[in-house]
Amino acid sequence: MKRYAAALLLAVGFTLTAPLVMADDHDSQRYYDKAHKDYHQWNDNEDRNFSLFLGEKHIKVHAWKQSKPAEQQQYWNWRHEHPDEKR
């Protein structure tokens, strides 16, 4: 009986935690900045900053993944000039 209870408890635990782990995986992605030789975690904060960058440069708002590599590098340069601490 104890063996079945333990197996049931494990199954319920995996069932409840799996969606949380999977959801967390989709929240952010890491990008490498070649010019500055560092990584950036793409999350909601970075998404807001990208929108600010596009507005400042008078570029039509679009998703990060739709940007060309040259525009992405311009953004990383802008981000290094506009760190979060200054806002």
PDB file with SEQRES, HELIX, SHEET and CRYST1 records, atoms N, CA, C and O in Angstrom:
SEQRES   1 A   87  MET LYS ARG TYR ALA ALA ALA LEU LEU LEU ALA VAL GLY          
SEQRES   2 A   87  PHE THR LEU THR ALA PRO LEU VAL MET ALA ASP ASP HIS          
SEQRES   3 A   87  ASP SER GLN ARG TYR TYR ASP LYS ALA HIS LYS ASP TYR          
SEQRES   4 A   87  HIS GLN TRP ASN ASP ASN GLU ASP ARG ASN PHE SER LEU          
SEQRES   5 A   87  PHE LEU GLY GLU LYS HIS ILE LYS VAL HIS ALA TRP LYS          
SEQRES   6 A   87  GLN SER LYS PRO ALA GLU GLN GLN GLN TYR TRP ASN TRP          
SEQRES   7 A   87  ARG HIS GLU HIS PRO ASP GLU LYS ARG                          
HELIX    1 AA1 LYS A    2  ASP A   27  1                                  26    
HELIX    2 AA2 ASP A   44  GLU A   56  1                                  13    
HELIX    3 AA3 TRP A   64  GLN A   66  5                                   3    
HELIX    4 AA4 PRO A   69  GLU A   81  1                                  13    
HELIX    5 AA5 ASP A   84  LYS A   86  5                                   3    
SHEET    1 AA1 2 GLN A  29  ASP A  33  0                                        
SHEET    2 AA1 2 ASP A  38  TRP A  42 -1                                        
CRYST1    1.000    1.000    1.000  90.00  90.00  90.00 P 1           1          
ATOM      1  N   MET A   1       0.824  -1.197   0.000  1.00  0.00           N  
ATOM      2  CA  MET A   1       0.000   0.000   0.000  1.00  0.00           C  
ATOM      3  C   MET A   1       0.866   1.259   0.000  1.00  0.00           C  
ATOM      4  O   MET A   1       0.572   2.219  -0.712  1.00  0.00           O  
ATOM      5  N   LYS A   2       1.951   1.252   0.812  1.00  0.00           N  
ATOM      6  CA  LYS A   2       2.829   2.425   0.876  1.00  0.00           C  
ATOM      7  C   LYS A   2       3.494   2.692  -0.477  1.00  0.00           C  
ATOM      8  O   LYS A   2       3.711   3.840  -0.865  1.00  0.00           O  
ATOM      9  N   ARG A   3       3.809   1.610  -1.179  1.00  0.00           N  
ATOM     10  CA  ARG A   3       4.459   1.760  -2.475  1.00  0.00           C  
ATOM     11  C   ARG A   3       3.534   2.481  -3.462  1.00  0.00           C  
ATOM     12  O   ARG A   3       3.981   3.351  -4.209  1.00  0.00           O  
ATOM     13  N   TYR A   4       2.268   2.127  -3.464  1.00  0.00           N  
ATOM     14  CA  TYR A   4       1.304   2.775  -4.355  1.00  0.00           C  
ATOM     15  C   TYR A   4       1.081   4.232  -3.969  1.00  0.00           C  
ATOM     16  O   TYR A   4       0.932   5.093  -4.837  1.00  0.00           O  
ATOM     17  N   ALA A   5       1.058   4.506  -2.675  1.00  0.00           N  
ATOM     18  CA  ALA A   5       0.874   5.885  -2.210  1.00  0.00           C  
ATOM     19  C   ALA A   5       2.064   6.745  -2.630  1.00  0.00           C  
ATOM     20  O   ALA A   5       1.887   7.885  -3.058  1.00  0.00           O  
ATOM     21  N   ALA A   6       3.272   6.203  -2.510  1.00  0.00           N  
ATOM     22  CA  ALA A   6       4.470   6.943  -2.902  1.00  0.00           C  
ATOM     23  C   ALA A   6       4.476   7.195  -4.413  1.00  0.00           C  
ATOM     24  O   ALA A   6       4.821   8.287  -4.864  1.00  0.00           O  
ATOM     25  N   ALA A   7       4.095   6.184  -5.185  1.00  0.00           N  
ATOM     26  CA  ALA A   7       4.049   6.340  -6.643  1.00  0.00           C  
ATOM     27  C   ALA A   7       2.998   7.369  -7.040  1.00  0.00           C  
ATOM     28  O   ALA A   7       3.225   8.180  -7.938  1.00  0.00           O  
ATOM     29  N   LEU A   8       1.852   7.336  -6.372  1.00  0.00           N  
ATOM     30  CA  LEU A   8       0.797   8.306  -6.650  1.00  0.00           C  
ATOM     31  C   LEU A   8       1.257   9.714  -6.300  1.00  0.00           C  
ATOM     32  O   LEU A   8       0.999  10.656  -7.049  1.00  0.00           O  
ATOM     33  N   LEU A   9       1.930   9.862  -5.177  1.00  0.00           N  
ATOM     34  CA  LEU A   9       2.436  11.167  -4.753  1.00  0.00           C  
ATOM     35  C   LEU A   9       3.452  11.711  -5.761  1.00  0.00           C  
ATOM     36  O   LEU A   9       3.418  12.895  -6.097  1.00  0.00           O  
ATOM     37  N   LEU A  10       4.339  10.866  -6.235  1.00  0.00           N  
ATOM     38  CA  LEU A  10       5.313  11.282  -7.250  1.00  0.00           C  
ATOM     39  C   LEU A  10       4.618  11.681  -8.554  1.00  0.00           C  
ATOM     40  O   LEU A  10       4.975  12.687  -9.168  1.00  0.00           O  
ATOM     41  N   ALA A  11       3.642  10.903  -8.967  1.00  0.00           N  
ATOM     42  CA  ALA A  11       2.926  11.213 -10.207  1.00  0.00           C  
ATOM     43  C   ALA A  11       2.208  12.553 -10.107  1.00  0.00           C  
ATOM     44  O   ALA A  11       2.235  13.346 -11.049  1.00  0.00           O  
ATOM     45  N   VAL A  12       1.572  12.806  -8.979  1.00  0.00           N  
ATOM     46  CA  VAL A  12       0.877  14.077  -8.778  1.00  0.00           C  
ATOM     47  C   VAL A  12       1.889  15.222  -8.754  1.00  0.00           C  
ATOM     48  O   VAL A  12       1.644  16.281  -9.330  1.00  0.00           O  
ATOM     49  N   GLY A  13       3.020  15.010  -8.090  1.00  0.00           N  
ATOM     50  CA  GLY A  13       4.060  16.039  -8.029  1.00  0.00           C  
ATOM     51  C   GLY A  13       4.592  16.400  -9.402  1.00  0.00           C  
ATOM     52  O   GLY A  13       4.747  17.579  -9.720  1.00  0.00           O  
ATOM     53  N   PHE A  14       4.871  15.395 -10.218  1.00  0.00           N  
ATOM     54  CA  PHE A  14       5.354  15.658 -11.578  1.00  0.00           C  
ATOM     55  C   PHE A  14       4.294  16.358 -12.414  1.00  0.00           C  
ATOM     56  O   PHE A  14       4.604  17.251 -13.203  1.00  0.00           O  
ATOM     57  N   THR A  15       3.056  15.952 -12.241  1.00  0.00           N  
ATOM     58  CA  THR A  15       1.959  16.551 -13.002  1.00  0.00           C  
ATOM     59  C   THR A  15       1.799  18.027 -12.672  1.00  0.00           C  
ATOM     60  O   THR A  15       1.522  18.836 -13.557  1.00  0.00           O  
ATOM     61  N   LEU A  16       1.970  18.380 -11.412  1.00  0.00           N  
ATOM     62  CA  LEU A  16       1.789  19.769 -10.996  1.00  0.00           C  
ATOM     63  C   LEU A  16       2.983  20.653 -11.334  1.00  0.00           C  
ATOM     64  O   LEU A  16       2.806  21.838 -11.616  1.00  0.00           O  
ATOM     65  N   THR A  17       4.183  20.108 -11.311  1.00  0.00           N  
ATOM     66  CA  THR A  17       5.370  20.935 -11.549  1.00  0.00           C  
ATOM     67  C   THR A  17       5.763  21.030 -13.019  1.00  0.00           C  
ATOM     68  O   THR A  17       6.418  21.997 -13.407  1.00  0.00           O  
ATOM     69  N   ALA A  18       5.392  20.073 -13.837  1.00  0.00           N  
ATOM     70  CA  ALA A  18       5.786  20.090 -15.252  1.00  0.00           C  
ATOM     71  C   ALA A  18       5.331  21.355 -15.976  1.00  0.00           C  
ATOM     72  O   ALA A  18       6.138  21.953 -16.687  1.00  0.00           O  
ATOM     73  N   PRO A  19       4.078  21.794 -15.831  1.00  0.00           N  
ATOM     74  CA  PRO A  19       3.681  23.030 -16.528  1.00  0.00           C  
ATOM     75  C   PRO A  19       4.478  24.251 -16.075  1.00  0.00           C  
ATOM     76  O   PRO A  19       4.753  25.140 -16.881  1.00  0.00           O  
ATOM     77  N   LEU A  20       4.847  24.305 -14.812  1.00  0.00           N  
ATOM     78  CA  LEU A  20       5.626  25.440 -14.319  1.00  0.00           C  
ATOM     79  C   LEU A  20       7.007  25.472 -14.950  1.00  0.00           C  
ATOM     80  O   LEU A  20       7.487  26.532 -15.352  1.00  0.00           O  
ATOM     81  N   VAL A  21       7.635  24.334 -15.035  1.00  0.00           N  
ATOM     82  CA  VAL A  21       8.969  24.255 -15.636  1.00  0.00           C  
ATOM     83  C   VAL A  21       8.895  24.581 -17.118  1.00  0.00           C  
ATOM     84  O   VAL A  21       9.751  25.299 -17.636  1.00  0.00           O  
ATOM     85  N   MET A  22       7.898  24.070 -17.800  1.00  0.00           N  
ATOM     86  CA  MET A  22       7.757  24.326 -19.229  1.00  0.00           C  
ATOM     87  C   MET A  22       7.427  25.790 -19.489  1.00  0.00           C  
ATOM     88  O   MET A  22       7.934  26.367 -20.451  1.00  0.00           O  
ATOM     89  N   ALA A  23       6.600  26.398 -18.665  1.00  0.00           N  
ATOM     90  CA  ALA A  23       6.250  27.809 -18.837  1.00  0.00           C  
ATOM     91  C   ALA A  23       7.460  28.694 -18.613  1.00  0.00           C  
ATOM     92  O   ALA A  23       7.641  29.682 -19.325  1.00  0.00           O  
ATOM     93  N   ASP A  24       8.283  28.364 -17.649  1.00  0.00           N  
ATOM     94  CA  ASP A  24       9.468  29.159 -17.350  1.00  0.00           C  
ATOM     95  C   ASP A  24      10.449  29.131 -18.517  1.00  0.00           C  
ATOM     96  O   ASP A  24      11.157  30.110 -18.755  1.00  0.00           O  
ATOM     97  N   ASP A  25      10.494  28.042 -19.230  1.00  0.00           N  
ATOM     98  CA  ASP A  25      11.411  27.904 -20.352  1.00  0.00           C  
ATOM     99  C   ASP A  25      11.061  28.861 -21.490  1.00  0.00           C  
ATOM    100  O   ASP A  25      11.945  29.268 -22.244  1.00  0.00           O  
ATOM    101  N   HIS A  26       9.793  29.223 -21.624  1.00  0.00           N  
ATOM    102  CA  HIS A  26       9.360  30.074 -22.726  1.00  0.00           C  
ATOM    103  C   HIS A  26       9.459  31.555 -22.401  1.00  0.00           C  
ATOM    104  O   HIS A  26       9.309  32.386 -23.297  1.00  0.00           O  
ATOM    105  N   ASP A  27       9.707  31.909 -21.152  1.00  0.00           N  
ATOM    106  CA  ASP A  27       9.711  33.309 -20.753  1.00  0.00           C  
ATOM    107  C   ASP A  27      10.922  34.079 -21.263  1.00  0.00           C  
ATOM    108  O   ASP A  27      10.814  35.277 -21.523  1.00  0.00           O  
ATOM    109  N   SER A  28      12.040  33.442 -21.408  1.00  0.00           N  
ATOM    110  CA  SER A  28      13.232  34.180 -21.786  1.00  0.00           C  
ATOM    111  C   SER A  28      14.155  33.318 -22.645  1.00  0.00           C  
ATOM    112  O   SER A  28      14.074  32.090 -22.661  1.00  0.00           O  
ATOM    113  N   GLN A  29      15.019  34.010 -23.344  1.00  0.00           N  
ATOM    114  CA  GLN A  29      16.012  33.349 -24.175  1.00  0.00           C  
ATOM    115  C   GLN A  29      17.297  34.151 -24.085  1.00  0.00           C  
ATOM    116  O   GLN A  29      17.263  35.364 -23.878  1.00  0.00           O  
ATOM    117  N   ARG A  30      18.413  33.489 -24.236  1.00  0.00           N  
ATOM    118  CA  ARG A  30      19.707  34.147 -24.122  1.00  0.00           C  
ATOM    119  C   ARG A  30      20.270  34.446 -25.501  1.00  0.00           C  
ATOM    120  O   ARG A  30      20.217  33.609 -26.402  1.00  0.00           O  
ATOM    121  N   TYR A  31      20.819  35.669 -25.658  1.00  0.00           N  
ATOM    122  CA  TYR A  31      21.425  36.088 -26.922  1.00  0.00           C  
ATOM    123  C   TYR A  31      22.852  36.553 -26.668  1.00  0.00           C  
ATOM    124  O   TYR A  31      23.140  37.191 -25.655  1.00  0.00           O  
ATOM    125  N   TYR A  32      23.730  36.227 -27.593  1.00  0.00           N  
ATOM    126  CA  TYR A  32      25.129  36.629 -27.470  1.00  0.00           C  
ATOM    127  C   TYR A  32      25.367  37.912 -28.255  1.00  0.00           C  
ATOM    128  O   TYR A  32      24.984  38.027 -29.419  1.00  0.00           O  
ATOM    129  N   ASP A  33      26.001  38.869 -27.598  1.00  0.00           N  
ATOM    130  CA  ASP A  33      26.362  40.151 -28.207  1.00  0.00           C  
ATOM    131  C   ASP A  33      27.830  40.051 -28.614  1.00  0.00           C  
ATOM    132  O   ASP A  33      28.720  40.140 -27.768  1.00  0.00           O  
ATOM    133  N   LYS A  34      28.082  39.867 -29.911  1.00  0.00           N  
ATOM    134  CA  LYS A  34      29.450  39.654 -30.396  1.00  0.00           C  
ATOM    135  C   LYS A  34      30.353  40.857 -30.144  1.00  0.00           C  
ATOM    136  O   LYS A  34      31.508  40.694 -29.751  1.00  0.00           O  
ATOM    137  N   ALA A  35      29.839  42.046 -30.366  1.00  0.00           N  
ATOM    138  CA  ALA A  35      30.665  43.249 -30.234  1.00  0.00           C  
ATOM    139  C   ALA A  35      31.110  43.482 -28.794  1.00  0.00           C  
ATOM    140  O   ALA A  35      32.235  43.919 -28.552  1.00  0.00           O  
ATOM    141  N   HIS A  36      30.234  43.195 -27.845  1.00  0.00           N  
ATOM    142  CA  HIS A  36      30.555  43.435 -26.433  1.00  0.00           C  
ATOM    143  C   HIS A  36      30.951  42.155 -25.698  1.00  0.00           C  
ATOM    144  O   HIS A  36      31.288  42.182 -24.514  1.00  0.00           O  
ATOM    145  N   LYS A  37      30.905  41.043 -26.416  1.00  0.00           N  
ATOM    146  CA  LYS A  37      31.316  39.739 -25.881  1.00  0.00           C  
ATOM    147  C   LYS A  37      30.609  39.406 -24.570  1.00  0.00           C  
ATOM    148  O   LYS A  37      31.245  39.034 -23.583  1.00  0.00           O  
ATOM    149  N   ASP A  38      29.279  39.545 -24.577  1.00  0.00           N  
ATOM    150  CA  ASP A  38      28.499  39.172 -23.402  1.00  0.00           C  
ATOM    151  C   ASP A  38      27.141  38.627 -23.828  1.00  0.00           C  
ATOM    152  O   ASP A  38      26.749  38.725 -24.991  1.00  0.00           O  
ATOM    153  N   TYR A  39      26.446  38.060 -22.874  1.00  0.00           N  
ATOM    154  CA  TYR A  39      25.129  37.489 -23.127  1.00  0.00           C  
ATOM    155  C   TYR A  39      24.053  38.396 -22.560  1.00  0.00           C  
ATOM    156  O   TYR A  39      24.269  39.099 -21.572  1.00  0.00           O  
ATOM    157  N   HIS A  40      22.889  38.370 -23.200  1.00  0.00           N  
ATOM    158  CA  HIS A  40      21.729  39.120 -22.730  1.00  0.00           C  
ATOM    159  C   HIS A  40      20.552  38.160 -22.623  1.00  0.00           C  
ATOM    160  O   HIS A  40      20.279  37.390 -23.544  1.00  0.00           O  
ATOM    161  N   GLN A  41      19.868  38.214 -21.504  1.00  0.00           N  
ATOM    162  CA  GLN A  41      18.676  37.408 -21.290  1.00  0.00           C  
ATOM    163  C   GLN A  41      17.474  38.175 -21.836  1.00  0.00           C  
ATOM    164  O   GLN A  41      17.174  39.267 -21.353  1.00  0.00           O  
ATOM    165  N   TRP A  42      16.789  37.628 -22.826  1.00  0.00           N  
ATOM    166  CA  TRP A  42      15.628  38.312 -23.389  1.00  0.00           C  
ATOM    167  C   TRP A  42      14.416  37.981 -22.530  1.00  0.00           C  
ATOM    168  O   TRP A  42      14.047  36.816 -22.380  1.00  0.00           O  
ATOM    169  N   ASN A  43      13.806  39.015 -21.971  1.00  0.00           N  
ATOM    170  CA  ASN A  43      12.643  38.859 -21.107  1.00  0.00           C  
ATOM    171  C   ASN A  43      11.722  40.061 -21.311  1.00  0.00           C  
ATOM    172  O   ASN A  43      11.908  40.832 -22.253  1.00  0.00           O  
ATOM    173  N   ASP A  44      10.734  40.224 -20.436  1.00  0.00           N  
ATOM    174  CA  ASP A  44       9.787  41.342 -20.574  1.00  0.00           C  
ATOM    175  C   ASP A  44      10.498  42.690 -20.510  1.00  0.00           C  
ATOM    176  O   ASP A  44      10.148  43.613 -21.246  1.00  0.00           O  
ATOM    177  N   ASN A  45      11.488  42.805 -19.639  1.00  0.00           N  
ATOM    178  CA  ASN A  45      12.238  44.056 -19.508  1.00  0.00           C  
ATOM    179  C   ASN A  45      12.969  44.389 -20.810  1.00  0.00           C  
ATOM    180  O   ASN A  45      12.956  45.534 -21.262  1.00  0.00           O  
ATOM    181  N   GLU A  46      13.595  43.396 -21.396  1.00  0.00           N  
ATOM    182  CA  GLU A  46      14.325  43.609 -22.651  1.00  0.00           C  
ATOM    183  C   GLU A  46      13.347  43.939 -23.780  1.00  0.00           C  
ATOM    184  O   GLU A  46      13.663  44.735 -24.665  1.00  0.00           O  
ATOM    185  N   ASP A  47      12.179  43.338 -23.749  1.00  0.00           N  
ATOM    186  CA  ASP A  47      11.156  43.622 -24.753  1.00  0.00           C  
ATOM    187  C   ASP A  47      10.703  45.081 -24.672  1.00  0.00           C  
ATOM    188  O   ASP A  47      10.525  45.733 -25.701  1.00  0.00           O  
ATOM    189  N   ARG A  48      10.517  45.596 -23.448  1.00  0.00           N  
ATOM    190  CA  ARG A  48      10.158  47.014 -23.261  1.00  0.00           C  
ATOM    191  C   ARG A  48      11.268  47.920 -23.773  1.00  0.00           C  
ATOM    192  O   ARG A  48      11.007  48.907 -24.460  1.00  0.00           O  
ATOM    193  N   ASN A  49      12.501  47.580 -23.436  1.00  0.00           N  
ATOM    194  CA  ASN A  49      13.635  48.390 -23.884  1.00  0.00           C  
ATOM    195  C   ASN A  49      13.769  48.380 -25.403  1.00  0.00           C  
ATOM    196  O   ASN A  49      14.127  49.395 -26.001  1.00  0.00           O  
ATOM    197  N   PHE A  50      13.486  47.250 -26.025  1.00  0.00           N  
ATOM    198  CA  PHE A  50      13.547  47.174 -27.486  1.00  0.00           C  
ATOM    199  C   PHE A  50      12.500  48.101 -28.102  1.00  0.00           C  
ATOM    200  O   PHE A  50      12.770  48.757 -29.109  1.00  0.00           O  
ATOM    201  N   SER A  51      11.317  48.159 -27.511  1.00  0.00           N  
ATOM    202  CA  SER A  51      10.276  49.080 -27.995  1.00  0.00           C  
ATOM    203  C   SER A  51      10.726  50.529 -27.849  1.00  0.00           C  
ATOM    204  O   SER A  51      10.483  51.347 -28.735  1.00  0.00           O  
ATOM    205  N   LEU A  52      11.386  50.852 -26.725  1.00  0.00           N  
ATOM    206  CA  LEU A  52      11.921  52.207 -26.536  1.00  0.00           C  
ATOM    207  C   LEU A  52      12.967  52.533 -27.598  1.00  0.00           C  
ATOM    208  O   LEU A  52      12.972  53.625 -28.167  1.00  0.00           O  
ATOM    209  N   PHE A  53      13.845  51.579 -27.855  1.00  0.00           N  
ATOM    210  CA  PHE A  53      14.878  51.742 -28.876  1.00  0.00           C  
ATOM    211  C   PHE A  53      14.250  52.023 -30.243  1.00  0.00           C  
ATOM    212  O   PHE A  53      14.660  52.946 -30.946  1.00  0.00           O  
ATOM    213  N   LEU A  54      13.254  51.217 -30.609  1.00  0.00           N  
ATOM    214  CA  LEU A  54      12.601  51.407 -31.907  1.00  0.00           C  
ATOM    215  C   LEU A  54      11.945  52.777 -31.994  1.00  0.00           C  
ATOM    216  O   LEU A  54      12.029  53.443 -33.026  1.00  0.00           O  
ATOM    217  N   GLY A  55      11.291  53.204 -30.914  1.00  0.00           N  
ATOM    218  CA  GLY A  55      10.654  54.518 -30.904  1.00  0.00           C  
ATOM    219  C   GLY A  55      11.656  55.643 -31.017  1.00  0.00           C  
ATOM    220  O   GLY A  55      11.434  56.613 -31.742  1.00  0.00           O  
ATOM    221  N   GLU A  56      12.765  55.515 -30.299  1.00  0.00           N  
ATOM    222  CA  GLU A  56      13.807  56.549 -30.331  1.00  0.00           C  
ATOM    223  C   GLU A  56      14.429  56.666 -31.718  1.00  0.00           C  
ATOM    224  O   GLU A  56      14.790  57.759 -32.155  1.00  0.00           O  
ATOM    225  N   LYS A  57      14.549  55.538 -32.402  1.00  0.00           N  
ATOM    226  CA  LYS A  57      15.153  55.519 -33.740  1.00  0.00           C  
ATOM    227  C   LYS A  57      14.115  55.699 -34.850  1.00  0.00           C  
ATOM    228  O   LYS A  57      14.457  55.669 -36.032  1.00  0.00           O  
ATOM    229  N   HIS A  58      12.855  55.887 -34.474  1.00  0.00           N  
ATOM    230  CA  HIS A  58      11.755  56.069 -35.433  1.00  0.00           C  
ATOM    231  C   HIS A  58      11.630  54.885 -36.393  1.00  0.00           C  
ATOM    232  O   HIS A  58      11.444  55.049 -37.599  1.00  0.00           O  
ATOM    233  N   ILE A  59      11.740  53.700 -35.820  1.00  0.00           N  
ATOM    234  CA  ILE A  59      11.595  52.463 -36.584  1.00  0.00           C  
ATOM    235  C   ILE A  59      10.247  51.852 -36.220  1.00  0.00           C  
ATOM    236  O   ILE A  59       9.856  51.857 -35.053  1.00  0.00           O  
ATOM    237  N   LYS A  60       9.543  51.331 -37.208  1.00  0.00           N  
ATOM    238  CA  LYS A  60       8.247  50.700 -36.970  1.00  0.00           C  
ATOM    239  C   LYS A  60       8.408  49.558 -35.964  1.00  0.00           C  
ATOM    240  O   LYS A  60       9.328  48.747 -36.076  1.00  0.00           O  
ATOM    241  N   VAL A  61       7.510  49.504 -34.989  1.00  0.00           N  
ATOM    242  CA  VAL A  61       7.584  48.476 -33.941  1.00  0.00           C  
ATOM    243  C   VAL A  61       7.383  47.090 -34.556  1.00  0.00           C  
ATOM    244  O   VAL A  61       6.450  46.859 -35.324  1.00  0.00           O  
ATOM    245  N   HIS A  62       8.278  46.186 -34.199  1.00  0.00           N  
ATOM    246  CA  HIS A  62       8.210  44.804 -34.665  1.00  0.00           C  
ATOM    247  C   HIS A  62       8.889  43.912 -33.638  1.00  0.00           C  
ATOM    248  O   HIS A  62       9.538  44.400 -32.712  1.00  0.00           O  
ATOM    249  N   ALA A  63       8.742  42.633 -33.801  1.00  0.00           N  
ATOM    250  CA  ALA A  63       9.326  41.670 -32.863  1.00  0.00           C  
ATOM    251  C   ALA A  63      10.841  41.593 -33.051  1.00  0.00           C  
ATOM    252  O   ALA A  63      11.363  41.792 -34.148  1.00  0.00           O  
ATOM    253  N   TRP A  64      11.523  41.300 -31.954  1.00  0.00           N  
ATOM    254  CA  TRP A  64      12.980  41.159 -31.962  1.00  0.00           C  
ATOM    255  C   TRP A  64      13.429  40.145 -33.008  1.00  0.00           C  
ATOM    256  O   TRP A  64      14.389  40.386 -33.740  1.00  0.00           O  
ATOM    257  N   LYS A  65      12.743  39.024 -33.076  1.00  0.00           N  
ATOM    258  CA  LYS A  65      13.148  37.953 -33.989  1.00  0.00           C  
ATOM    259  C   LYS A  65      13.009  38.349 -35.456  1.00  0.00           C  
ATOM    260  O   LYS A  65      13.594  37.701 -36.324  1.00  0.00           O  
ATOM    261  N   GLN A  66      12.247  39.397 -35.745  1.00  0.00           N  
ATOM    262  CA  GLN A  66      12.094  39.873 -37.122  1.00  0.00           C  
ATOM    263  C   GLN A  66      13.196  40.859 -37.507  1.00  0.00           C  
ATOM    264  O   GLN A  66      13.300  41.246 -38.671  1.00  0.00           O  
ATOM    265  N   SER A  67      14.008  41.264 -36.549  1.00  0.00           N  
ATOM    266  CA  SER A  67      15.079  42.228 -36.813  1.00  0.00           C  
ATOM    267  C   SER A  67      16.228  41.566 -37.557  1.00  0.00           C  
ATOM    268  O   SER A  67      16.531  40.392 -37.343  1.00  0.00           O  
ATOM    269  N   LYS A  68      16.851  42.324 -38.420  1.00  0.00           N  
ATOM    270  CA  LYS A  68      18.047  41.845 -39.108  1.00  0.00           C  
ATOM    271  C   LYS A  68      19.221  41.903 -38.132  1.00  0.00           C  
ATOM    272  O   LYS A  68      19.179  42.660 -37.162  1.00  0.00           O  
ATOM    273  N   PRO A  69      20.258  41.119 -38.375  1.00  0.00           N  
ATOM    274  CA  PRO A  69      21.416  41.122 -37.473  1.00  0.00           C  
ATOM    275  C   PRO A  69      22.021  42.509 -37.250  1.00  0.00           C  
ATOM    276  O   PRO A  69      22.454  42.814 -36.140  1.00  0.00           O  
ATOM    277  N   ALA A  70      22.058  43.342 -38.270  1.00  0.00           N  
ATOM    278  CA  ALA A  70      22.624  44.693 -38.108  1.00  0.00           C  
ATOM    279  C   ALA A  70      21.787  45.516 -37.132  1.00  0.00           C  
ATOM    280  O   ALA A  70      22.332  46.247 -36.304  1.00  0.00           O  
ATOM    281  N   GLU A  71      20.469  45.396 -37.230  1.00  0.00           N  
ATOM    282  CA  GLU A  71      19.596  46.126 -36.306  1.00  0.00           C  
ATOM    283  C   GLU A  71      19.727  45.574 -34.888  1.00  0.00           C  
ATOM    284  O   GLU A  71      19.699  46.334 -33.919  1.00  0.00           O  
ATOM    285  N   GLN A  72      19.868  44.264 -34.765  1.00  0.00           N  
ATOM    286  CA  GLN A  72      20.055  43.669 -33.443  1.00  0.00           C  
ATOM    287  C   GLN A  72      21.341  44.191 -32.804  1.00  0.00           C  
ATOM    288  O   GLN A  72      21.368  44.484 -31.609  1.00  0.00           O  
ATOM    289  N   GLN A  73      22.402  44.307 -33.595  1.00  0.00           N  
ATOM    290  CA  GLN A  73      23.655  44.831 -33.049  1.00  0.00           C  
ATOM    291  C   GLN A  73      23.513  46.293 -32.668  1.00  0.00           C  
ATOM    292  O   GLN A  73      24.072  46.719 -31.656  1.00  0.00           O  
ATOM    293  N   GLN A  74      22.784  47.070 -33.448  1.00  0.00           N  
ATOM    294  CA  GLN A  74      22.513  48.466 -33.071  1.00  0.00           C  
ATOM    295  C   GLN A  74      21.795  48.521 -31.730  1.00  0.00           C  
ATOM    296  O   GLN A  74      22.080  49.381 -30.897  1.00  0.00           O  
ATOM    297  N   TYR A  75      20.863  47.596 -31.530  1.00  0.00           N  
ATOM    298  CA  TYR A  75      20.128  47.563 -30.264  1.00  0.00           C  
ATOM    299  C   TYR A  75      21.070  47.244 -29.102  1.00  0.00           C  
ATOM    300  O   TYR A  75      21.007  47.900 -28.062  1.00  0.00           O  
ATOM    301  N   TRP A  76      21.942  46.247 -29.265  1.00  0.00           N  
ATOM    302  CA  TRP A  76      22.867  45.909 -28.171  1.00  0.00           C  
ATOM    303  C   TRP A  76      23.791  47.085 -27.869  1.00  0.00           C  
ATOM    304  O   TRP A  76      24.096  47.342 -26.704  1.00  0.00           O  
ATOM    305  N   ASN A  77      24.235  47.796 -28.887  1.00  0.00           N  
ATOM    306  CA  ASN A  77      25.047  48.996 -28.655  1.00  0.00           C  
ATOM    307  C   ASN A  77      24.247  50.020 -27.858  1.00  0.00           C  
ATOM    308  O   ASN A  77      24.760  50.618 -26.912  1.00  0.00           O  
ATOM    309  N   TRP A  78      22.998  50.219 -28.241  1.00  0.00           N  
ATOM    310  CA  TRP A  78      22.114  51.158 -27.542  1.00  0.00           C  
ATOM    311  C   TRP A  78      21.904  50.725 -26.097  1.00  0.00           C  
ATOM    312  O   TRP A  78      21.906  51.553 -25.186  1.00  0.00           O  
ATOM    313  N   ARG A  79      21.723  49.420 -25.894  1.00  0.00           N  
ATOM    314  CA  ARG A  79      21.502  48.902 -24.535  1.00  0.00           C  
ATOM    315  C   ARG A  79      22.716  49.148 -23.647  1.00  0.00           C  
ATOM    316  O   ARG A  79      22.562  49.468 -22.469  1.00  0.00           O  
ATOM    317  N   HIS A  80      23.900  49.007 -24.187  1.00  0.00           N  
ATOM    318  CA  HIS A  80      25.096  49.258 -23.385  1.00  0.00           C  
ATOM    319  C   HIS A  80      25.232  50.745 -23.059  1.00  0.00           C  
ATOM    320  O   HIS A  80      25.842  51.109 -22.054  1.00  0.00           O  
ATOM    321  N   GLU A  81      24.672  51.591 -23.899  1.00  0.00           N  
ATOM    322  CA  GLU A  81      24.679  53.033 -23.619  1.00  0.00           C  
ATOM    323  C   GLU A  81      23.526  53.445 -22.708  1.00  0.00           C  
ATOM    324  O   GLU A  81      23.555  54.534 -22.136  1.00  0.00           O  
ATOM    325  N   HIS A  82      22.513  52.593 -22.565  1.00  0.00           N  
ATOM    326  CA  HIS A  82      21.319  52.888 -21.766  1.00  0.00           C  
ATOM    327  C   HIS A  82      21.058  51.759 -20.763  1.00  0.00           C  
ATOM    328  O   HIS A  82      20.055  51.055 -20.886  1.00  0.00           O  
ATOM    329  N   PRO A  83      21.931  51.575 -19.782  1.00  0.00           N  
ATOM    330  CA  PRO A  83      21.698  50.501 -18.800  1.00  0.00           C  
ATOM    331  C   PRO A  83      20.471  50.794 -17.934  1.00  0.00           C  
ATOM    332  O   PRO A  83      20.051  51.944 -17.807  1.00  0.00           O  
ATOM    333  N   ASP A  84      19.913  49.764 -17.353  1.00  0.00           N  
ATOM    334  CA  ASP A  84      18.708  49.901 -16.531  1.00  0.00           C  
ATOM    335  C   ASP A  84      18.921  50.807 -15.327  1.00  0.00           C  
ATOM    336  O   ASP A  84      17.977  51.470 -14.898  1.00  0.00           O  
ATOM    337  N   GLU A  85      20.114  50.859 -14.771  1.00  0.00           N  
ATOM    338  CA  GLU A  85      20.385  51.652 -13.570  1.00  0.00           C  
ATOM    339  C   GLU A  85      20.178  53.146 -13.807  1.00  0.00           C  
ATOM    340  O   GLU A  85      19.882  53.885 -12.868  1.00  0.00           O  
ATOM    341  N   LYS A  86      20.333  53.599 -15.059  1.00  0.00           N  
ATOM    342  CA  LYS A  86      20.210  55.027 -15.358  1.00  0.00           C  
ATOM    343  C   LYS A  86      18.760  55.477 -15.475  1.00  0.00           C  
ATOM    344  O   LYS A  86      18.491  56.676 -15.548  1.00  0.00           O  
ATOM    345  N   ARG A  87      17.836  54.546 -15.492  1.00  0.00           N  
ATOM    346  CA  ARG A  87      16.419  54.909 -15.649  1.00  0.00           C  
ATOM    347  C   ARG A  87      15.728  54.985 -14.327  1.00  0.00           C  
ATOM    348  O   ARG A  87      14.534  55.277 -14.270  1.00  0.00           O  
TER     349      ARG A  87                                                      
END                                                                             
